Amino acid sequence: MLKRFFNYYRPYKKLFTLDFSSAVVVAVLELAFPLVVSEVTDTLLPSENWRLIVASSIGLLLLYVITTLLQYVVTYYGHKLGTNIETDMRRDLYSHLQRQSFRYFDNRETGQLITRLTSDLFEIAEVAHHGPEDIFITIFTLSGAFYMMMQIHTDLAIATFILVPFIAIALAFFNKKMTKVNTRIYKNMGDFSAGIEAAVGGIRVVQAFANEEYESKRFEGLNQAYRQSKLLFFKMLGISHSYNYLLIRLISLFALFFGAYYTIQGEISYGDFIGFILLANVFVRPIEKVNTMIESYPKGIAGFKRFAEELDLKPEIHDKPTAVETSGLTGNIEYKDVTFSYEGNAPVLEAIDLSIQAGETVAFVGPSGAGKTTICNLLPRFYEIDSGKITIDGYDIQEVTLQSLRDQIGVVQQDVFLFPGTIRENIRYGKLDATEEEIQQAVQLAHLEKAVDSMPEGLDSIVGERGVKLSGGQKQRLSIARMFLKNPPILILDEATSALDTETEQVIQDSLESLAKGRTTLIIAHRLATIKNATRIVVVNEEGIAEQGDHDELIKLNGAYKKLYDVQFSS
């Protein structure tokens, strides 16, 4: 894991070298100050040479100025290093999430994923900045100060150093304990974020059912779980800080007590005694930093473990090394003995065989849960089939790059998702480099122009969170406009007109029929009136594909389609 962590330093070797070397120089200058004071006390003061004392003071002032500048370098460029590494990690994690299949997101809460992209990485950045630097400086300062103390008086140095092993043991113990606690905190933080996201995102449902009190209780449960985890962390932190504080003060006390004894005995001079006290203060400073390390390092370690675990989850759906790019597909689609199940449960589709010719408009009908939408979701590889084969124009879709496959399939989802921003930005999502003329044409084809013209800002009107400022029909038409702009050879319309009134629905049906000419179109619909003119209608039920044909043929069969038709039009 350490090797994996330090790989993120590679692009920033120069920055790391600048930060690290500056910290080392600061540590060396800190060690020099006690020696200068000792020399002034034992040599310059007895000589009463004021000029040398002034020169020595000016020299110390210059050292302090240099140290101040280096402290700025360590603080700014060190945090810049940590921020750069945090940014790279967040980029890797976001890229990893984008490659995951629908199945992955079906089993994850949005709040948990947001926490991994945000707060988990904040702590990792602090460790990335301070980690190597703090560990090295701590060891260097302890060793350097102890060596200089040994030069003054060996027994006195040993008496002062004798408590350090107890601090080291405490560091190892509390670090392990607090890493576990922080892992638990991150888990609770993810649950907390997921709860917040659900409560705020569903506030209209909450208020519609007057369930504010229930949601408040649920929130309080999440809030208290997070609170308890943090209190446990701070309890461990309090014990650690108190323990280390006592030992550090004992080190200073030992230095003062034994130093005074050896001074009275005449074994060390007054200058050496003062220098030793100052060195003892330098000696305990990195030990005091250990308290900070115990607080921040377990957070960073726990965060990086979660980060690494997430990256180790290989995408279920990915390009094969031999995958080829395709373009200009016409839409001859074949489902050959296709079986699919969710999470290894009972198959939703089993041994499905279906042929769709280029340019056909094929409508899928049947009861909810029969697999209509699943059949279409398998085509762009939103989910991976368990067995069988799906081809387009003879290409096995598993042998084609995902980018080139999905570039040629347009999807209007049943649940329309709009991004925060303007109407124009959401339409342009279908073709990111679209011209203004192309956007206007897509608006007209989707019969969205009246809605746009009625808004004060027109295409620059803000749609709100998930399109909350638009009506259901407007959102649906915006989504259809996005598909018109993409203009792919294969279309998937999942309940594409379900949110429209009857009059608007008929207008858009005409537009969709016009768009479908020369393209392969797959339509999932419950209302049979919208698909009577489909080239072919495929009836899907729990057993699979029950029957298929055009409207008139299926009515004559007097089978499953006829029953659905009679139910919907009996009134």
GIURSUL-V694265 format. One record per residue. RES is the residue in three letters. PSI is psi in degrees with one decimal (NA if undefined). OMEGA is omega in degrees with one decimal (* if undefined). D_LAST is the distance of its C-alpha to the last C-alpha in Angstrom with 2 decimals. Layout:
# GIURSUL-V694265
RES/PSI/OMEGA/D_LAST
RES/PSI/OMEGA/D_LAST
This chain:
# GIURSUL-V694265
MET/-36.1/178.4/67.42
LEU/-42.2/178.7/70.41
LYS/-42.1/179.1/70.71
ARG/-39.9/179.8/67.06
PHE/-47.0/-175.7/67.55
PHE/-15.4/174.8/70.69
ASN/-26.4/-180.0/69.05
TYR/-11.2/177.2/67.37
TYR/-19.8/-171.3/70.86
ARG/-44.4/-179.3/71.69
PRO/-10.6/-173.2/70.41
TYR/39.7/-178.3/72.35
LYS/-43.8/-178.8/75.75
LYS/-43.5/179.6/77.67
LEU/-42.0/178.6/75.83
PHE/-42.5/179.7/76.35
THR/-42.9/178.3/80.04
LEU/-49.2/-178.9/80.53
ASP/-47.4/-175.2/78.93
PHE/-46.0/-178.6/80.63
SER/-36.2/177.2/84.07
SER/-40.9/178.9/83.97
ALA/-37.5/178.9/83.17
VAL/-45.0/180.0/86.09
VAL/-40.6/177.6/88.50
VAL/-43.3/-179.8/87.41
ALA/-40.6/179.6/88.13
VAL/-43.8/179.9/91.57
LEU/-33.5/177.0/92.48
GLU/-37.2/179.5/91.51
LEU/-26.0/-176.4/94.00
ALA/-29.5/-174.6/96.72
PHE/-48.0/179.0/96.85
PRO/-35.6/180.0/98.46
LEU/-39.7/179.2/101.14
VAL/-43.5/179.4/102.02
VAL/-42.3/178.8/102.34
SER/-41.7/-179.7/104.54
GLU/-41.7/178.7/106.75
VAL/-43.2/-177.2/107.09
THR/-44.6/-173.9/108.03
ASP/-27.0/-172.6/110.61
THR/-51.8/-172.8/112.11
LEU/-39.7/-179.6/111.49
LEU/-47.9/178.6/111.99
PRO/-30.9/-178.6/115.43
SER/-16.9/-179.2/116.56
GLU/32.5/179.6/115.56
ASN/92.1/-174.8/114.64
TRP/-33.7/-179.8/112.29
ARG/-44.0/178.7/111.68
LEU/-35.9/178.6/110.27
ILE/-43.7/177.7/108.15
VAL/-43.7/179.5/106.68
ALA/-41.7/179.2/106.12
SER/-39.5/179.6/104.40
SER/-41.2/177.5/102.17
ILE/-40.0/177.0/101.20
GLY/-42.4/177.7/100.46
LEU/-38.5/178.4/98.17
LEU/-42.5/178.4/96.44
LEU/-40.8/177.6/95.76
LEU/-40.1/-180.0/94.35
TYR/-38.1/178.2/92.01
VAL/-45.8/178.6/90.89
ILE/-44.2/179.5/90.21
THR/-39.0/178.7/88.35
THR/-45.4/179.1/86.25
LEU/-41.8/179.4/85.22
LEU/-33.2/176.7/84.43
GLN/-37.3/176.5/82.36
TYR/-44.4/179.2/80.22
VAL/-45.9/-179.0/79.82
VAL/-43.5/-176.6/78.84
THR/-51.1/-175.7/76.34
TYR/-56.0/-175.0/74.64
TYR/-27.3/174.7/74.85
GLY/-44.4/178.1/74.25
HIS/-30.1/174.6/70.99
LYS/-41.2/176.7/70.15
LEU/-48.5/179.7/70.63
GLY/-40.8/179.7/68.35
THR/-40.1/177.7/65.68
ASN/-43.7/179.7/65.86
ILE/-41.7/177.1/65.43
GLU/-42.8/179.5/62.53
THR/-43.1/179.2/60.87
ASP/-42.0/179.2/61.38
MET/-42.3/179.6/59.98
ARG/-38.3/177.3/56.90
ARG/-44.1/179.3/56.43
ASP/-42.1/-178.5/56.75
LEU/-42.0/179.3/54.30
TYR/-42.4/177.3/51.70
SER/-39.4/177.8/52.13
HIS/-43.5/-179.5/51.77
LEU/-37.1/-178.9/48.49
GLN/-23.6/-178.7/47.08
ARG/-5.2/-177.1/47.77
GLN/155.7/-178.8/45.86
SER/171.7/176.0/42.61
PHE/-35.6/-178.0/39.23
ARG/-38.9/178.9/40.12
TYR/-48.2/-177.2/43.18
PHE/-23.8/175.2/41.28
ASP/-29.0/-174.8/38.66
ASN/10.9/-178.8/41.61
ARG/147.0/174.1/43.40
GLU/139.3/-177.7/43.04
THR/-42.3/-179.0/43.46
GLY/-38.2/178.1/46.08
GLN/-43.1/-179.2/48.20
LEU/-37.8/178.4/48.30
ILE/-40.1/178.6/49.17
THR/-40.5/179.7/52.00
ARG/-29.6/180.0/53.41
LEU/-16.1/-174.1/53.40
THR/-87.1/-169.7/55.08
SER/-35.8/177.7/57.13
ASP/-41.5/-173.7/58.10
LEU/-21.7/177.0/59.72
PHE/-46.8/-177.4/61.53
GLU/-33.9/177.5/63.81
ILE/-37.8/-180.0/64.34
ALA/-39.9/179.0/65.64
GLU/-41.8/178.4/68.23
VAL/-37.9/179.1/69.46
ALA/-37.2/178.5/69.55
HIS/-54.4/-170.1/71.81
HIS/-23.0/-170.9/74.00
GLY/-73.4/-177.9/73.91
PRO/-39.9/-178.2/76.56
GLU/-49.1/-177.7/78.55
ASP/-43.3/-178.3/78.72
ILE/-46.9/-178.8/79.62
PHE/-47.6/-177.0/82.37
ILE/-38.4/178.6/83.78
THR/-48.8/180.0/83.81
ILE/-43.3/-178.3/85.76
PHE/-47.2/-177.5/88.00
THR/-43.1/177.7/88.83
LEU/-46.9/-177.9/89.48
SER/-45.6/-178.6/91.70
GLY/-45.6/-179.8/93.49
ALA/-41.9/-179.7/94.15
PHE/-40.1/178.3/95.31
TYR/-44.8/179.7/97.65
MET/-36.7/176.6/99.23
MET/-37.6/177.4/99.56
MET/-35.6/179.9/101.31
GLN/-29.4/179.2/103.72
ILE/-50.4/-179.8/104.67
HIS/117.2/-173.4/105.09
THR/-51.1/-177.6/103.78
ASP/-39.8/179.4/103.82
LEU/-40.4/179.0/102.21
ALA/-43.1/179.5/99.41
ILE/-40.9/178.5/98.76
ALA/-35.0/179.7/98.71
THR/-36.8/-174.2/96.09
PHE/-16.8/-168.1/93.98
ILE/-22.7/-178.7/93.92
LEU/-12.8/-175.1/90.70
VAL/-42.3/178.7/88.62
PRO/-35.0/178.6/87.61
PHE/-34.9/176.8/86.04
ILE/-40.1/179.4/83.91
ALA/-42.7/178.5/82.89
ILE/-44.0/179.3/81.81
ALA/-40.5/179.1/79.79
LEU/-49.2/-179.1/78.12
ALA/-43.4/-177.5/76.98
PHE/-51.8/-176.1/75.78
PHE/-31.8/178.0/73.80
ASN/-44.1/179.5/72.33
LYS/-45.1/-179.5/70.82
LYS/-44.8/-173.3/69.51
MET/-23.1/173.1/67.99
THR/-42.7/177.5/66.32
LYS/-43.4/-179.6/64.34
VAL/-40.9/-178.9/63.52
ASN/-34.5/175.3/62.36
THR/-41.8/177.6/60.06
ARG/-39.5/178.7/58.44
ILE/-44.3/-179.8/58.31
TYR/-38.6/177.7/56.51
LYS/-46.8/179.6/53.92
ASN/-34.2/177.4/53.37
MET/-39.2/176.7/53.35
GLY/-44.6/177.2/50.55
ASP/-40.6/-179.9/48.51
PHE/-47.2/-179.5/49.33
SER/-40.6/178.8/48.22
ALA/-40.8/178.6/44.97
GLY/-42.4/178.0/44.28
ILE/-46.3/-178.0/45.10
GLU/-42.6/-179.7/42.91
ALA/-43.0/-177.1/39.89
ALA/-44.5/-179.3/40.51
VAL/-43.4/179.5/41.10
GLY/-30.5/-178.5/38.35
GLY/25.8/-174.1/35.82
ILE/-32.3/179.8/37.22
ARG/-38.0/176.9/33.95
VAL/-41.7/179.5/32.29
VAL/-47.8/-177.9/35.47
GLN/-33.8/179.3/35.45
ALA/-35.3/178.9/31.75
PHE/3.7/-179.2/32.30
ALA/42.2/-177.2/35.74
ASN/29.0/-179.4/37.36
GLU/-40.3/-178.7/40.50
GLU/-42.0/178.2/42.76
TYR/-44.4/-179.6/41.37
GLU/-34.3/177.4/41.79
SER/-40.8/178.3/45.27
LYS/-41.1/179.2/46.26
ARG/-41.4/176.7/44.99
PHE/-42.4/-179.2/46.85
GLU/-36.6/176.6/49.93
GLY/-45.9/177.8/49.88
LEU/-41.3/-179.2/49.89
ASN/-42.6/-178.8/52.46
GLN/-36.0/177.7/54.76
ALA/-42.2/177.9/54.58
TYR/-40.9/178.8/55.67
ARG/-45.3/-178.5/58.32
GLN/-39.5/178.1/59.75
SER/-43.4/-179.5/60.09
LYS/-38.5/178.5/61.94
LEU/-38.5/177.0/64.16
LEU/-40.6/177.7/65.14
PHE/-46.9/-177.9/66.01
PHE/-27.4/175.2/68.11
LYS/-47.8/177.5/69.80
MET/-39.0/-179.9/70.95
LEU/-40.9/179.9/71.90
GLY/-43.0/178.1/73.94
ILE/-44.5/-179.0/75.86
SER/-48.1/-178.9/76.53
HIS/-44.0/-178.1/77.72
SER/-44.3/-179.6/79.95
TYR/-48.3/-178.8/81.50
ASN/-35.4/178.3/82.23
TYR/-45.1/-179.7/83.53
LEU/-46.6/-178.0/86.11
LEU/-39.3/179.8/87.30
ILE/-42.8/179.0/87.55
ARG/-32.1/175.9/89.59
LEU/-35.3/176.9/91.80
ILE/-46.4/178.4/92.48
SER/-40.5/179.8/93.66
LEU/-42.8/178.3/95.67
PHE/-43.3/-179.6/97.31
ALA/-42.9/-179.4/98.25
LEU/-46.9/-175.5/99.81
PHE/-54.2/-178.0/101.59
PHE/-31.6/177.0/103.02
GLY/-42.4/177.9/103.66
ALA/-40.1/-179.8/105.76
TYR/-49.8/-177.9/107.63
TYR/-27.6/176.0/108.52
THR/-45.2/178.5/109.47
ILE/-35.7/179.4/111.86
GLN/-8.2/178.2/113.26
GLY/13.0/-178.9/113.97
GLU/-23.5/174.9/111.85
ILE/154.0/-179.0/109.67
SER/170.0/176.9/110.43
TYR/-38.9/178.2/108.71
GLY/-42.3/177.5/107.07
ASP/-38.3/-179.9/105.78
PHE/-46.6/178.2/104.53
ILE/-44.7/178.4/102.58
GLY/-39.5/-179.6/101.29
PHE/-41.4/178.1/100.22
ILE/-43.6/179.0/98.31
LEU/-40.2/176.8/96.51
LEU/-36.1/177.5/95.78
ALA/-38.0/176.9/94.40
ASN/-40.1/175.4/92.00
VAL/-37.6/-178.5/90.97
PHE/-41.0/-176.4/90.68
VAL/-16.2/-177.1/88.26
ARG/-48.1/176.4/86.06
PRO/-27.5/176.8/84.12
ILE/-37.2/175.7/83.92
GLU/-32.7/178.1/82.28
LYS/-23.8/177.6/79.83
VAL/-36.1/178.1/78.90
ASN/-42.4/177.3/77.08
THR/-40.1/178.8/74.87
MET/-40.5/-179.7/74.40
ILE/-29.8/-179.6/73.31
GLU/-45.8/-172.0/70.65
SER/-36.4/-175.2/69.22
TYR/-45.4/178.0/69.86
PRO/-33.7/176.7/67.74
LYS/-46.8/-179.4/64.81
GLY/-40.9/-179.7/65.35
ILE/-45.6/178.5/65.90
ALA/-42.1/178.7/62.76
GLY/-41.9/-179.5/60.77
PHE/-33.9/176.5/62.16
LYS/-45.4/178.0/61.41
ARG/-39.8/177.8/57.74
PHE/-46.5/-179.3/57.85
ALA/-40.8/178.7/59.46
GLU/-39.4/-179.6/57.06
GLU/-44.5/-179.7/54.11
LEU/-25.2/-179.9/55.77
ASP/-11.3/176.6/56.53
LEU/102.4/-176.7/52.83
LYS/137.4/177.1/52.49
PRO/133.1/179.4/49.25
GLU/-36.9/-177.9/47.10
ILE/121.7/-177.7/46.15
HIS/166.3/178.7/49.04
ASP/135.7/172.1/50.69
LYS/155.0/178.3/52.91
PRO/-27.9/-177.5/56.49
THR/8.1/-177.3/55.87
ALA/142.7/-178.3/52.54
VAL/154.5/174.5/52.41
GLU/139.6/179.0/50.89
THR/156.3/174.7/48.51
SER/158.6/177.5/47.40
GLY/31.7/176.8/45.61
LEU/144.8/178.8/43.06
THR/-27.8/174.4/40.70
GLY/28.8/170.8/38.08
ASN/107.3/-171.9/38.54
ILE/136.3/178.4/37.16
GLU/124.0/168.5/37.84
TYR/116.6/-175.5/36.80
LYS/106.7/175.8/39.31
ASP/44.5/-174.1/39.07
VAL/128.6/175.0/37.87
THR/137.8/-179.3/37.74
PHE/142.1/175.5/37.05
SER/153.5/175.6/37.00
TYR/123.7/175.5/37.16
GLU/33.0/175.9/40.54
GLY/12.8/178.3/41.43
ASN/-167.4/179.5/38.66
ALA/138.9/-177.1/36.54
PRO/134.3/172.6/35.54
VAL/-38.4/174.8/32.25
LEU/138.0/-178.6/32.83
GLU/119.7/177.0/35.14
ALA/49.2/-179.3/36.80
ILE/131.7/173.5/34.20
ASP/127.2/-178.2/35.05
LEU/133.6/176.7/33.34
SER/133.3/178.5/34.68
ILE/124.4/-178.3/33.48
GLN/151.9/178.5/35.32
ALA/133.8/179.1/36.57
GLY/-8.0/178.9/34.28
GLU/149.5/169.0/31.14
THR/107.5/-175.3/27.88
VAL/124.5/-179.9/26.56
ALA/135.3/177.2/23.27
PHE/125.2/178.3/23.02
VAL/163.9/-179.9/19.76
GLY/175.6/-178.4/19.39
PRO/158.0/177.8/19.32
SER/139.3/178.1/21.44
GLY/1.1/-178.5/25.10
ALA/-23.0/177.4/25.07
GLY/12.5/-179.5/27.48
LYS/-52.6/-179.3/25.71
THR/-35.8/179.9/27.58
THR/-42.7/179.1/30.68
ILE/-43.2/-178.5/30.98
CYS/-34.9/179.9/31.12
ASN/-23.5/179.1/33.43
LEU/-23.7/-175.8/35.92
LEU/-47.0/176.2/36.44
PRO/8.4/-178.7/38.29
ARG/41.1/170.1/39.91
PHE/-30.7/171.3/38.45
TYR/154.6/179.6/38.85
GLU/134.9/-179.7/41.27
ILE/152.2/178.1/40.24
ASP/-40.4/179.3/41.95
SER/167.9/-178.4/42.76
GLY/-158.4/-174.0/42.06
LYS/140.6/173.6/42.19
ILE/129.0/-179.9/40.16
THR/152.0/171.9/41.65
ILE/120.3/-176.9/41.09
ASP/33.3/179.1/43.08
GLY/-10.6/178.1/45.11
TYR/124.8/170.3/46.01
ASP/124.4/-174.6/45.40
ILE/-20.2/176.9/43.79
GLN/-9.6/179.0/46.21
GLU/6.8/-177.9/49.09
VAL/144.9/178.5/47.99
THR/143.0/-178.9/48.76
LEU/-40.4/-178.7/45.91
GLN/-50.8/-177.2/46.70
SER/-30.1/177.7/46.50
LEU/-51.0/-174.9/43.37
ARG/-21.5/175.6/41.38
ASP/-24.8/-173.5/42.80
GLN/13.5/176.3/40.81
ILE/123.5/176.7/37.44
GLY/135.8/-175.8/35.27
VAL/127.5/168.6/32.77
VAL/109.4/-174.4/30.12
GLN/154.6/175.5/29.49
GLN/-43.4/177.2/26.30
ASP/100.0/-173.8/28.48
VAL/128.8/175.6/30.41
PHE/124.8/175.4/34.05
LEU/140.7/180.0/36.20
PHE/150.2/173.1/39.94
PRO/135.6/-178.3/41.86
GLY/-154.9/-175.9/43.20
THR/168.5/175.8/42.10
ILE/-43.1/-179.0/39.17
ARG/-45.3/-178.8/41.72
GLU/-36.9/-179.7/42.97
ASN/-36.3/176.7/39.54
ILE/-43.4/-177.7/38.68
ARG/-16.3/179.2/42.16
TYR/-24.6/176.9/41.55
GLY/-25.4/177.0/39.95
LYS/100.8/-169.4/43.34
LEU/-25.2/-179.5/46.16
ASP/22.1/-177.5/48.47
ALA/144.8/176.5/45.97
THR/166.8/178.5/47.43
GLU/-36.9/179.2/46.19
GLU/-41.8/179.2/45.10
GLU/-39.2/178.7/42.99
ILE/-44.1/179.8/41.33
GLN/-38.9/179.1/40.57
GLN/-41.4/178.5/39.09
ALA/-38.4/177.3/36.82
VAL/-43.5/-179.7/35.69
GLN/-44.3/-179.3/34.82
LEU/-32.5/179.1/32.98
ALA/4.3/-179.3/30.79
HIS/46.3/-179.2/30.32
LEU/-2.8/-171.6/32.05
GLU/-35.3/-179.9/34.75
LYS/-42.0/178.9/33.29
ALA/-40.9/-180.0/32.97
VAL/-44.2/-178.1/36.50
ASP/-26.7/-178.4/37.98
SER/-10.0/-178.8/36.68
MET/139.0/-175.6/38.65
PRO/-39.0/-176.8/42.36
GLU/3.1/179.4/43.63
GLY/-131.3/179.7/41.25
LEU/-17.4/179.7/41.27
ASP/9.9/177.3/43.84
SER/139.5/179.3/41.53
ILE/132.8/-177.2/41.50
VAL/-17.3/-178.6/38.16
GLY/175.0/-179.8/39.32
GLU/119.5/-179.6/39.08
ARG/26.9/176.9/36.22
GLY/29.3/-174.4/34.98
VAL/-22.4/-178.3/34.49
LYS/-4.3/179.9/35.26
LEU/154.5/174.6/32.34
SER/167.9/179.2/28.64
GLY/-41.7/179.0/26.28
GLY/-39.3/178.7/25.38
GLN/-41.7/177.9/29.09
LYS/-43.1/-179.1/30.08
GLN/-44.0/-179.2/27.62
ARG/-35.8/176.3/28.95
LEU/-41.6/178.7/32.50
SER/-38.4/178.1/31.96
ILE/-38.7/176.9/30.69
ALA/-38.6/177.9/33.76
ARG/-37.7/179.8/35.91
MET/-39.9/175.8/34.56
PHE/-40.1/-178.1/35.14
LEU/-38.1/179.0/38.68
LYS/-39.2/173.2/39.31
ASN/56.2/-176.9/38.22
PRO/164.6/178.3/38.41
PRO/-19.1/179.9/38.07
ILE/130.7/-178.8/35.44
LEU/139.7/171.9/32.36
ILE/117.4/-178.9/30.19
LEU/101.0/-178.2/27.05
ASP/100.5/-176.1/25.74
GLU/44.2/-168.8/22.41
ALA/-24.8/-178.8/24.27
THR/19.4/-173.8/21.62
SER/-24.5/-175.1/19.90
ALA/11.7/-174.1/21.61
LEU/150.3/174.3/20.96
ASP/167.2/-172.1/18.94
THR/-43.9/-178.1/16.74
GLU/-48.4/-179.6/19.69
THR/-37.4/-179.6/22.28
GLU/-41.6/-178.7/20.29
GLN/-38.9/179.0/20.27
VAL/-44.2/-177.8/23.99
ILE/-31.8/175.9/24.85
GLN/-41.0/177.6/22.97
ASP/-41.7/179.8/25.32
SER/-41.8/-179.2/28.25
LEU/-38.3/177.8/27.46
GLU/-37.1/177.4/27.21
SER/-42.4/179.7/30.54
LEU/-34.1/-174.8/32.06
ALA/-17.8/-178.8/30.94
LYS/126.2/179.8/32.95
GLY/3.9/-179.7/35.97
ARG/155.3/175.4/34.86
THR/123.5/-174.9/33.33
THR/129.5/176.7/30.07
LEU/124.1/-176.8/28.23
ILE/131.2/171.8/24.79
ILE/121.8/-177.4/23.07
ALA/148.2/173.9/19.42
HIS/-30.6/-178.6/16.37
ARG/112.0/-172.9/13.98
LEU/-20.6/-179.0/14.09
ALA/-24.3/-175.7/13.65
THR/-10.4/-172.6/17.13
ILE/19.6/-179.3/18.93
LYS/-29.0/-177.8/17.99
ASN/9.6/178.3/21.48
ALA/146.4/177.2/23.31
THR/-40.4/-179.4/26.30
ARG/145.2/176.7/25.29
ILE/127.7/-180.0/22.60
VAL/120.7/179.8/24.03
VAL/120.8/-177.8/22.03
VAL/130.2/173.2/23.92
ASN/-168.0/-175.2/23.82
GLU/-25.7/-179.9/26.54
GLU/-11.0/-177.7/28.56
GLY/-139.8/178.4/28.70
ILE/111.6/-175.7/27.41
ALA/-43.5/179.9/25.27
GLU/162.5/178.3/24.73
GLN/152.5/-178.5/25.04
GLY/-175.7/175.9/24.77
ASP/178.1/-173.3/22.96
HIS/-49.4/-176.1/19.27
ASP/-41.0/179.5/20.03
GLU/-42.2/-177.3/22.46
LEU/-32.6/175.8/20.21
ILE/-41.9/179.8/17.42
LYS/-31.3/179.2/20.34
LEU/-25.2/179.9/21.62
ASN/41.8/-177.9/18.64
GLY/-138.7/-175.3/19.53
ALA/-41.2/-179.1/18.51
TYR/-41.8/179.7/16.87
LYS/-38.9/179.3/14.75
LYS/-44.6/177.4/13.57
LEU/-41.8/-178.7/12.82
TYR/-44.9/-179.5/10.99
ASP/-38.7/179.6/8.79
VAL/-42.1/-175.3/8.14
GLN/-27.5/-173.9/7.37
PHE/10.3/-179.0/5.39
SER/-28.7/179.9/3.80
SER/NA/*/0.00
